[in-house]
Amino acid sequence: MSMIPYLFGGRRTNVFDPFSLDVSDPFNSFRSISDSLPRGVSGETAALANTRIDWKETPEAHVFKADLPGLKKEEVKVEVEEGRVLQISGERSREKEEKNDRWHRVERSSGRFLRRFRLPEGAKVDQVKAAMENGVLTVTVPKEEVKKPEVKAIDISG
């Protein structure tokens, strides 16, 4: 008998039976990255495809920061495409497996990543700078100075 119908996610529950409650699983929201990928894309590629990048705007520039641990600057490419599109891409190679190696766990990702950002009007795409330090890529896109409208005081006669 259901004492509180449909209270927890559509399943009938009985408040007197603690095992009948539809308790949410805290790990249920951690879907595998590969579950949400198009066919043909592997999980190892997906881990880098989800490269997290911060974008902040200062009065002088747009600043992008990406954590790319273990990558060398030669393995990362920063480009500006037509239409003010900033593209950050790269690839981390898979570690070579020796015949006698016995792996217990493989959690580090390998594969390609690619992120694109449409830059706003006023971005100086011809002055983009990129630097890599301690596995953090910083891309700085300067902004055009916003000219304040010139205000001219007018004398009032009379």
Solvent accessible surface area in square Angstrom, and as a share of the most:
residue,aa,sasa,rsa
1,M,191,0.85
2,S,35,0.22
3,M,81,0.36
4,I,56,0.28
5,P,70,0.44
6,Y,128,0.49
7,L,95,0.47
8,F,85,0.35
9,G,79,0.76
10,G,47,0.45
11,R,113,0.41
12,R,130,0.48
13,T,3,0.02
14,N,40,0.21
15,V,65,0.37
16,F,154,0.64
17,D,58,0.30
18,P,93,0.58
19,F,182,0.76
20,S,22,0.14
21,L,56,0.28
22,D,47,0.25
23,V,118,0.68
24,S,97,0.63
25,D,80,0.41
26,P,98,0.62
27,F,148,0.62
28,N,110,0.56
29,S,93,0.60
30,F,155,0.64
31,R,153,0.56
32,S,56,0.36
33,I,73,0.37
34,S,50,0.32
35,D,100,0.52
36,S,71,0.46
37,L,43,0.21
38,P,92,0.58
39,R,240,0.88
40,G,88,0.84
41,V,57,0.33
42,S,56,0.36
43,G,34,0.32
44,E,66,0.30
45,T,42,0.25
46,A,0,0.00
47,A,36,0.28
48,L,11,0.05
49,A,43,0.33
50,N,65,0.33
51,T,10,0.06
52,R,176,0.64
53,I,23,0.11
54,D,102,0.53
55,W,103,0.36
56,K,116,0.49
57,E,107,0.48
58,T,38,0.22
59,P,119,0.75
60,E,122,0.55
61,A,8,0.07
62,H,8,0.04
63,V,20,0.11
64,F,1,0.00
65,K,92,0.39
66,A,1,0.01
67,D,98,0.51
68,L,2,0.01
69,P,90,0.56
70,G,73,0.70
71,L,11,0.06
72,K,133,0.56
73,K,140,0.59
74,E,133,0.60
75,E,61,0.27
76,V,22,0.13
77,K,115,0.49
78,V,43,0.25
79,E,64,0.29
80,V,53,0.31
81,E,63,0.28
82,E,168,0.76
83,G,44,0.43
84,R,73,0.26
85,V,18,0.10
86,L,0,0.00
87,Q,19,0.08
88,I,1,0.00
89,S,17,0.11
90,G,13,0.13
91,E,78,0.35
92,R,40,0.15
93,S,85,0.55
94,R,149,0.54
95,E,97,0.44
96,K,174,0.74
97,E,117,0.52
98,E,114,0.51
99,K,200,0.85
100,N,147,0.75
101,D,70,0.36
102,R,190,0.69
103,W,111,0.39
104,H,149,0.67
105,R,175,0.64
106,V,102,0.58
107,E,129,0.58
108,R,180,0.66
109,S,24,0.15
110,S,10,0.07
111,G,14,0.13
112,R,163,0.60
113,F,5,0.02
114,L,89,0.44
115,R,72,0.26
116,R,135,0.49
117,F,26,0.11
118,R,154,0.56
119,L,0,0.00
120,P,51,0.32
121,E,141,0.63
122,G,28,0.27
123,A,10,0.08
124,K,59,0.25
125,V,53,0.30
126,D,122,0.63
127,Q,84,0.37
128,V,38,0.22
129,K,144,0.61
130,A,57,0.44
131,A,63,0.49
132,M,44,0.20
133,E,127,0.57
134,N,144,0.74
135,G,17,0.17
136,V,49,0.28
137,L,8,0.04
138,T,35,0.20
139,V,1,0.00
140,T,44,0.26
141,V,0,0.00
142,P,32,0.20
143,K,43,0.18
144,E,98,0.44
145,E,155,0.69
146,V,133,0.76
147,K,182,0.77
148,K,181,0.77
149,P,115,0.73
150,E,167,0.75
151,V,134,0.77
152,K,161,0.68
153,A,94,0.73
154,I,131,0.66
155,D,141,0.73
156,I,169,0.86
157,S,109,0.70
158,G,130,1.25
